[in-house]
């Protein structure tokens, strides 16, 4: 059984992974964050629309890879809002693993 993860923690996890790796393609980002592409793609699209993360395409042979990275605005939001939020409302131990 999977624990429910609030959307604010999903957003924080997305930003944390992008911050940690610099940039990730869509499938790795979803995998590293434990997200389902169909179910959670709207969260990523919303973060792009709000300029928290940047979406860009990169040519790879005859294919195009979609990649993401944290924007400057996203870095500020992460430091000013998301980190303090988790300090005030920490996740349960089971959710941290």
C-alpha angles and dihedrals in degrees: 000000000000124000118237113252117203117235092245089060091046089054091047091049091050092051093044093053092046091047090048096048100030093227136005136189116245097259094048091046092052092045096047090049094046092240133146113236094218096043100040105030090097090062091055092045089051091050090052091048090051090048094240091125132019123233118203138164126235126194114237110180107302092338132081119226121207112222136180137204135173115267124221088254088051092052090053092048090048093053098038102038117010099046094048090045092057091047090054095041107026120191120250115265091251091058094053095067 
